[in-house]
Amino acid sequence: MEKVNIVMVGFGRVGQAFFDLLQSKYDYCRRRYGLFLEPRGIVRKKGSILLSSTQRVLSPSYFATDDLHDLAEWIPAITLADLLDEFGSGVLVECTPTDLKTGEPGLSHIKMALEKGWHVATASKGALVVQSSQLKSLAKEKNLLIKASGATAAALPALDLGLYSLAGAEILAIEAILNGTTNYILTRMAEGFTYKKALEEAQQKGIAEPDPSLDVEGWDTAAKIVLIANQVLGTDFNLGDVQVRGIQGISREVIEKARKLNKVLKLFGKCYREGSDSPWKIEVGLALLDDDHPLARINGTNKGIIFYTDTMGWVATSGGKSDPRGAAAAMLKDIISIYWRNT
């Protein structure tokens, strides 16, 4: 049995979903994996909540087992550094909103956690897009791990497939549908909706954000395929290296032309080389797929990824919950993978 301290930063939809999941899966993780996953504190803009204490620094402890979503007593005086120092080691769960230009605030949080000896499980893409190699070097220096399943494709095990299931095979190319919002819009347009109507419906259902620009302009897909490539292929891409075209304003006529050709339009993230000695390239844009392409029937908010390899042929996976609970489940899986060894 092993006790794992968990400190969370960010308590929006994903953070709340992770906290709820951690509570509901506590006994299961103890029985199945021998792990006591102990939430110690939560940090957000308005302050922090101390869920339990070692009584060394932050005393007395504030232990809350009731609903934290509406709790008013967040304490500004308790900082992330305080919590990390208080409990010494464990996993920082980073759930703050993503800034793809600066990487903040997640970048500062992740650096601090690594410097203080904490592993990281993140649902925030910005830090790893902006300073991937620097953070990987720091983690290696400290003998720590950064896990980012929640930042790449929520519950879709894209990183696990590329890193572990294909070990020993050379990956020749990657293609992926990584954004549920754009895939939903394109699916509804194939069913007869206009772009505007499909987007409005996605927003009404909570699938698309009030400002959907990161999704429909392709930047969310770009960030995710950059993370996957850097982790799986060992590349060092940033967003400036990616050719990005989104789906904003796409007309019904384009969808109809694809249908007449027995093709399917999908927003793709693609990583490939033009020759074995050529550099890797990443592109994001509309792909015209044959009906028998493995990702052609990935519809609605679902996602999918396909790896082309030298020895295993192509290997694809699809599905997985594309919502805050799916991202929370991905981070829980990452935490378990840091500590659990199947003996």
N, C-alpha and C positions, 0 to 999 in steps of 0.2 A: 504494500500500500504506500502511496506517495501523496503528500499534500502539496497542492499547487496554488500559490497565491495569484489572484487575478485582479488587476486594477484596470478599470475602464476609463476612457476619455471620449466624451461625446455621448449624448443621451437623446438623440433624435429617434427616428423610426427604427433604424438598424440597431442602435444601442439598446433601446427598450426591448426590441425583439430578442436580442442576445441575452439580456438579463433574464427575461422570462424563460427563455430556453434553458439557460444555465440552471435556473431553479427547478424546472420540470425534469431535467435530465441528471440531476445531482446523484440520485440513488442509482440510476442505471450506470453512470460512468464509474461509480464506486464498485458496483458488482462486476461489471463487464471488463473494465480496464484497470481496476485497482487504483483509481485516481480520485482523490478528494479535491474537486475543483472549487476553491473557496473564493467567492467574490469579496474583496477587501475594501474597495472604495470606488466611487464614481466621480469623475471630474467633468464639469461642464462650465460654460461661460459664467453662469451666475454663482458658481462656487462648487463645493464638493460635499459629498456625503461619505462619512466613514462608517462602513458596515460592520467592521470588527477591528480590534486593536490588539497589539502585542503588549500594550501598556508601557512601551518604552518612551514614546514621544507624544503621540496623539492620544491624550487621555482626558476624560473618560471616553470609552468607545461609544459610538452611536450605531446601535444594531437595529436595522429596520427589516422586518420580514413582511410588512404590509405593502400596499401599492406605493411605489416610489414615483409613479408617473405624475402625480399631483402633489407630491410632498413639497412644502414650502420652505422647509428649514435647510436649505443648501448653505454651506458655511464658506464665505469668501476667503477666510483666513487659511484654509487648508488648500495647499497647492498640490499639483501633480508630483513635484519633487518631494514634498513631505510624505506622500503616500509611498512612493518608490523607496525612499530611505527607511520608512517605518517597517516595511515588510521584507526588504533586503533583496529578494529575487522572486521570479515568477514570470508571468506573461502580461505584457501591456496589450490590451485590446483597444485598437484605435478606430474610432467610428465617427470622426469629425467630417464635416463637409469637405469635398475635394476642391482645391485650387490647382488647376493644371499648369498655371504659369509659375507660381512661387513654391508650390508644394506645401504651403502652410495652411493651417497650423500643425498638420500632421508631421511635417518634416522635423520641426523642433521637438515634438513629443517623442518621435521614434529615436532621434539622436540621443535625447536625454535618457530614454529607457536603456538603450544599448550601452551608453557610457556607465550607467549604474548597474549593469549586469542582468538586465531583463530581456527575455525573448520578446518577440513582437508578433501579434496576429492582427492584420489590418484589413479593413474594408475600404480604406481611403487610398485612392490611386495616386494622388498628386506627388507625394514624397518620393515614391519609387519611380515615377516618370521623370522627375526633375533631377534627382541625385541617386540613381540606381547604383552605379559603380561605387560611389563613396559610401553608401549605406552598407552594401555588401562587404566592402573592405573592412568597415568598422565592425560589423557582425562577426566576420571571420577572425579578426584580431581579438575579439572578446570571447570567441568560442560560443557564439550565440546564433540563433536562427531567426530569420524574418520570414513569416508565412503570409501569403497574399491571395489565397483562394477566394476570399470574399471580395477582393478588389478586381478580379479578372472576369468571373462569370457566375457569381453567386454560387448556387448549388451545383452547377455543372462542373464536373471534376477535370477541368481542362489542364491545369498544372500537373495534377497527379498522373494523368494519362501520359503526358509528354515526358515527365521526369522519371517516373518509376515503371509504368507498364511497358514503355518502349525502351527500357534500358538495354544497351548493346546494339540497338538499331540506329542507323544514321537517318536523321530526319531530313528529308529533301525539300519539303514545302509544308506550309500550314495554311489552311483556309478556315474561316470561322464567321458565324453569325453570333455577335456578342452583345447586341443591344435589343432588349425586348420591346422598347417603344417603337423603334423604326420597323422592326419585324412585324409588329402588330399593325402599324399603319399600312405597310405594303400588303399584308394579308387582306385587310379590309378593302383596300383599293382593288385588289384582284377580284373581290366579291361585288364590286360596283360602286364603292364609295369614291368621292373626290378626296384629294389630299386634305383639304380644309375640314371636311366632315369627319374623316378618319382621325385626324389629330384632335378635333374637339371631343370626339367620343373617348379617345384615349385619356384626355385630360379629365373628363367627367368621371371616368372609372378609376382615376388615380394611377394610371399606367404611365402617363406623361406628366412631367412637371409643368407648373404654370409657365415657366420659361423653358421651353424644350430645346433650346439652341444647341447645347452640348450634344444632345442625342441626334437631332435631325441634321445637324451640320457634320456629323461623323466623328466628332472629337472624342466622345466616350468610347466608341469602337476603336479609335486610334490608340487611346491610352491603354486599353485592355490588350490589344495585340502587341503593343510595345512591351508591356509587362510580361506577357507570355513568351515572346521571343527572347527577351533578355534573360529570363529565368531558365527556359528550356534549351535555348541554343547558345547561351553564354555571350550574346551580343551586348552592345552598349548603345542602343538606340535612345533617342529622345524624340519628342513630338516634332521638332524641327526637321527631322530626317524623313518624315512620313508625308507622302502625297495623299491629301484628304479631300474627298468629295462626298457630300451628304445627299439627302433626298429632299431637302426643303423645296417646296413648290412643284414637285414632280407632277406631271399632267396625267390624266386618265388615258390620253392617247398613247403615251409611252407604254403604259401597262397593257393596253389593248394590242399594241404591236407585238409585244412579247408573247401574249396569249396566242395570237395568230401564227406565230412561229413555233408554237408548242414549247415555249421557254418560260422560265420563272425568274422574276427579278428579286434579288436579295441584296441587302447592304452587307458587303463582305469586308472583313479584314484579311489581308493576304500577305504572307511572308514567303519569299522565294529567292532563288538564285538562277541566273541565266546559264550558269555552268558551274561545275564543281569547284573551280578556282575563283569564281566571281564573288564579289561581296553580296551579302544579303540585302534585300530590298523589302520595304513594307509599303503597301498601298491600301487605302480604304476608299471604296466606291461601290457603285451599283454593278452587280455581276449578273450576266444573263446565263442562267443555268439550264442545261438539258433536264428533261423531266426525270431522268434516272440518276441524276447526281445525288449523292448521299445526303446532301443538305437541302435539296429542292423542296422537300415536304416538311421542313421545319417551319411551322406556322404559329400565328398568334404571338404571345410573349415568349415563346420558347427560344432557346439558343442551341447552338451546335458547333462542333469543331471537328476537323478532319486533319490527321497527320499523314503525310505520304512518306514512306520509309523505303530503305534499300532492301531490307530483309523480311519485313512483316507485311509488305503491301501497304494499302491504306487502312487506317484504323480511325473510326469515328465514334463520337458519343453525342447525345443530344438530350434535351429535357432539363430536369432540375427546376425547382421552384425559383421563379424570377421575381422575388419580392423580398422585403426585409427579413422575413423568417428564413428564406433560402440563404441569404448572405450571412445571417446569424449561424445557421447550421454549418456553413462552410468554415467559419471561424472556430466553431466548436471542434470540428474535425481537425483543423490545423493544430489546435492546442493538444488534442489527444495524440496526434502524430509526433509532436515534439517529445512527449514523455513515454508513450506506451510502446513496449516491445512485446510482440506476440511470442511467448515462449511455451 
